[in-house]
Amino acid sequence: MRMMVVFEKGETLRYIGHLDLMRAMQRALRRSGLPIRYSNGFNPHIRLSFAAPLSVGVVGLRELMEVPLEDGVSEQAFQDGMNAVLPGCLRIRQCRALADGFPALMSLAAGSRYLIRFPSNAESDRAAAGFEAFMALEHYTAARRTKSGENPCDIRPFVTGGTLQKTGEGWEIALETVATAAGSLKPSLWLECLRTFTQAGEFPHIIYRTAILARKPDGTLVPMEEV
Amino acid sequence: MTYDFDALLGRVEKPGRYTGGEMNAEVKPIAQADISFAFCFPDTYEVAMSHLGMKILYGILNSLPYAVCERVSMPWVDMLSELRKNHIPLCSLESHTPLSRFDIIGFTLQYEMSYTNVLEMMDLGGVPVLSAERGEDDPIVLAGGPCAFNPEPLHLFIDAFLIGDGEDSIVEVTDVLNACKKEGVPRAERLRRLAALRGVYVPGLYHDEYNADGTLKSLEPVDPCAPPRVLRSILTDFENAYVPTSPPVPYLQPVFDRIMLEIMRGCTRGCRFCQAGMLYRPVRERSVDKLVELARESVRNTGYEEISLSSLSSSDYSCISELAGRLTDALKDQRVSLSLPSLRVDKFVQDTLTHTQKVKKSSLTFAPEAGTQRLRDVINKNVTETDLVNTLTNAFSNGWNAVKLYFMTGLPTETDEDLIGIAELAKTAAGAYYSVPREKRVKGLRITCSASVFVPKPFTPFQWCRQDDPETVRRKQRLVREHFAPLKSAHFNYHDSGVSQIEACFALGDRRLARVLHRAWQLGCRLDGWTDQFRYDLWLQAFEECGLDIAFYAHRERALDELLPWDHIDAGIDKAFLKREYERAMRAQTTRDCREGCNGCGLQKLKGVCRACE
């Protein structure tokens, strides 16, 4: 059987990369004593996979992975068993046993929702002031770093929604992005573009991914765990 | 975490080095502890987290109800400059507490080339670098580990050294300092109380004098609390000693990313160049039953996928085959693989080979150390060419195709013939491969030979020997390289002579080197163990400014009756034994493994310590 697992990757761990997190999860699975299904072959390992890699520096509030298990593990047993052996900064929030034939989570990933929080100061206020104008643009070309180097790329098609809110300590931007044929957009690059456009200098901020999105048959985007 | 520190993380390489949050990392609230201890590893996080000693002491200290221990490692250059630029102090991983706010900070000294990091870390943490400049509220600075056996080059910076096994010693020291803190005992008196403990050396209570030729005249206590000779601590109940079965499991991959099961401490071989073989006597083993239980517990608490046996010479463990078999059986359900490191050529058993590959195949490493039998006899490395050929042939017919061979150049009495012997041995290894029928061997033979530069170390029979000067080192390396040129499947690597030279100075150095170290650090030396960071030019400048001669320390043969800078430290081994071994070496005479009969190294005099001698 496969378990769909919603987990939080906390603030402390936001600089831990994809592969390191994968190893940490594999080790937690071994600690848990849950009946894991190992791959066959010369070098048996736990074949877990993440729905969508999280970029380094971003906190993940509802990250998704799927774990191959021997049959008969209940969702509650899995969640409790894992939370008992995970450090405080990694928490399982929800589990769902997947039906046979449920597509690989990775194939469903269509987009992400982010929350960008920053305290108010001269620089961040300037960025906030220009937010609406920036969102109204139809195109914005930025140098996107990919494996093949820096490529000029229109980042606007990646962004499907964005709102700005005033909070107690400053500002909060909710951003929704989708993957396109050209790949996906890092929220840090989007923020950099906003700063460049509004001529704001660097300011302290923290980025959370609040959901990994999948597309319903009618085309609407919803958190993948709701599909 | 503050936005300040946070902003730095986004700008440095591998920020995971500085964020902690690992499974099993201690979360005891530091504010509620009676006494706080910062365990400082003077190298990067990845190196620190590979170190078994730190995991042991971290676990022991945190098991004390009144103490809390947190970890600190040396930031990489990018973080160093960010911290300095932004005036952010070096903090612990667990609670982000600046170094200066701990009651005790303890450094482990694994390698002489980490000494500048000790200074850099204190300075970054807001702790005065010089012991004499620390006030009542500053932490007490401790240091231990193998390099503490010659503490003098660090005597200006460290308040107290812990000599020998740290398990019991660190608790005694922490207890005393905790009591002192409660009573409000002044710093000077606290140090005097430490000096009275077994295995503790407080350098500030001793005075040194020199002869006209620059050699040491005397190094004696100037305070009645300080013993004339400091006897090292020895852990006697190794079977039941604390084992860190739930150490922090790092996210960032450390150098050794696995469970390290310490099966045995000490070594009976008596290789004459090997400091660890002398310092960690006597040999102490854990039982197979205990080890299987510890392995199970470690897997349960860490989830590691690999376990390795840790000791100076694992194949000398009395029941190595039984252990390998039982561990493999105990761990196979969880797909945990067993790797067997530092296997000695002469005792590599067929069934151990079979056990290793049951789960996973790891690479083969051997250390013949020298190219000819004559020189191997000089260093008492009792490995013969026949042993090597048999073992390799065995391995090659069992599916291995890569082998690493470790050597040293510049060993005492070495000739060009011994150096050419290194290439000859590589050729022999290749011969062993081709002697296996084509259909039985795996394609793509790779032989890697690495040669380090011999560094004479205190408490070894070679402590009186000289190191080759850099020019000789380079000539010898060239010679070996030339003989490797025609070999197709063999590759020769060698170490830089400059690093080894400074290492020799600090291994063999006296108190005067502390000024060189201080100056070199002021000039910008740090992370010297990293080839790309090592600044030979600055080290030369520091020696010159201090008016000290590198050759005097590194390239000078010492007289057997010279007073050595570490003679006031008692490692348990007699100087007479070391002299005897030195003389036998010069005659190329080997000495038996002391399990076959006591060689009288000196430990037999300590009651209840060396079982073999009872």
Interface residues (C-beta under 8 A of the other chain):
Chain A: G10 E11 T12 L13 Y15 I16 G17 D20 L21 R23 A24 Q26 R27 A28 L29 R30 R31 G33 Y38 F42 N43 P44 H45 V56 G57 V85 L86 P87 G88 C89 P119 E202 P204 I206
Chain B: M1 Y3 D6 A7 L9 G10 P15 G16 T19 G20 G21 E22 M23 N24 A25 V27 V249 Y251 L252 Q253 V299 R300 N301 T302 G303 Y304 E305 Q334 R335 V336 K360
